[in-house]
Amino acid sequence: MQLNKFAYAGKGASARTPTALGTNPRALCRRGNGHWSWLDHDMVAEVFSHLDDRQLARVANVDRRTCKLARAAIQRFLGLSASQWDVFHAVLHKRESVLLMGAPGTGKSFLLKILRERVRAPIVTASTGAAAEKIAARTLHSALGLGIGEKACAELVQKMRLPRNVYGQNIIVNMMGCRTLIIDEVSMLTAKILRLAEEVLVKVRGRLPQLVVSGDPMQLRAVKHHYEGPFYRAELIKRLRPYVLLESFRQAENSRFLNILNAARVGRARREDELWLRANFCAKIGEGAPKIFCRNYEVDRENDLQMRALNTPASVYMPVIVGKLPQGIFPDSTHTARIKPGARVMLTRNLHEHADKGLHNGSCGVATACDTGTVQVRFDNGTHAAITRYTQEFEEKDKVVATLAFMPLILAWAVTVHRAQGSTLDTMYVDLGKAFEPGQAYVALSRVREAAHAQVDNLSLHHINKIDREALAFYQTCEKRSEKRAERRAEKARIRELSYQDVDESDPALHAMMARIEAEEKQTLV
């Protein structure tokens, strides 16, 4: 089919109608010159099947009918579910700032990948290194120069603006050019960090960019949530429009495993669900499966066991202190690294010198060589890097009084549930005997697609149903707002459909009515 025949030449261009048709050009095309009115819906759909989503977005401006058909074609081309399309429409077409939520496996990361490739000048971030690595992003702390979040906004920005701080100046340049900020796995951030991020963005830019924030309140909370507040208490979050994804893609649709996970997510799993899980989990998973524990000492014990199994010499990297550390600051076990070639390791800091290589806090790999002051690591993303000591400075009255240099690596054969959040695993071993946090068992179990892909020890109904009631109340409120908005949108679409049937598009009364509906839509806060 020759698409040029139906091309839209642009507003104001002359309309050229085949004289053989013997029809009035004005009657055929009152608006523009595309003559789409010659084609029925099936013919337009055939034309659109040859276009990608960006081309479809351009032709959508011809008229209202074409816009409707083009957007339906965009949804099919991208493979978006109904609830995913609602978010896509809100972000790309309405430029809304949104809070994207949904159970694990509902396609939040898939949708974020599509959005990041289409929004204007994005900065893509995540709360943790593991989550950032999954979507090829950076941590929010690194992207906005927040550090560990203990310094005030004015101090952070002033330090970034210093002439010698090239890395900080790059952060400012990126923030100035940012039109959309994406944050994934927001449940692992605290209200304090989000307030600090908002202050830094406003101080540097003068105003906030468009925000696309994704996460699940029913998953694990930030480690410091007790005294810094959960993420949903931040004013920045309260100003976002909530959208809840409904369809699941990770586990098989309508599977028993998915139904149990959805029930556990809101604390409603039953005794028969526990018995089904026990009967269907793998009795003995493969040796290479990642191991997930609830507490750090369990992880350390497993990693030490794996280290002893390696028949290679170990290198010990002790911390180096220059000056006098401030009162209350002292090195702990995490500052001393004991590593062997062949050991599985994880970065514990964002390293400026390796930021362009996709490495960040939480990146994992295998140590290939250990030299004096350097560890060669082959990371899972394919990057080979020489990791040296990370130097942490301590200031008093704007002067550096001490430095602490240490190897920013830890062993990573086993990880905590907190580290595993945001990952989808093919197989895993999980021990829930020491579960203590609300949502911890649920997050651990939902890392795999099927029950047969996991070996689980110390499973109990108490751990499965332990949830954060405050988070549940927040999620249910957002879910109701999302549902009501969808109902209003469907009703307005139905009214439009009835209004345009057999009615002349040039009718002033009709345009006035549609303008009123659109104005009401923009003024709706929920």
Secondary structure, 3 states (H helix, E strand, C coil): CCHHHHCCCCCCCCCCCCHHHCCCHHHHCCCCCCCHHHCCHHHHHHHHCCCCHHHHHHHCCCCHHHHHHHHHHHHHHHCCCHHHHHHHHHHHHCCCCEEEECCCCCCHHHHHHHHHCCCCCEEEEECCHHHHHHCCCEEHHHHCCCCCCCCCHHHHHHHHCCCCCHHHHHHHHHHHHCCEEEEECHHHCEHHHHHHHHHHHHHHHCCCCEEEEECCCCCCCCCCHHHHCEHHHCHHHHCCEEEECCCCCCCCCCCHHHHHHHHHHCCCCCHHHHHHHHHHCCCCCCCCCCEEECCHHHHHHHHHHHHHHCCCCCEEECCEEEECCCCCCCCCHHHCEEECCCCEEEECCCCHHHHHHCCCCCCEEEEEEEECCEEEEEECCCCEEEEECEEEEEEECCEEEEEEEECCEEECCEEEHHHHCCCCCCCEEEECCCCCCCCHHHHHHCCCCCHHHEEEECCCHHHHCCCCHHHHHHHHHHHHHHHHHHHHHHHHHHHHHHHHCCCCCCCHHHHHHHHHHHHHHHHCCC
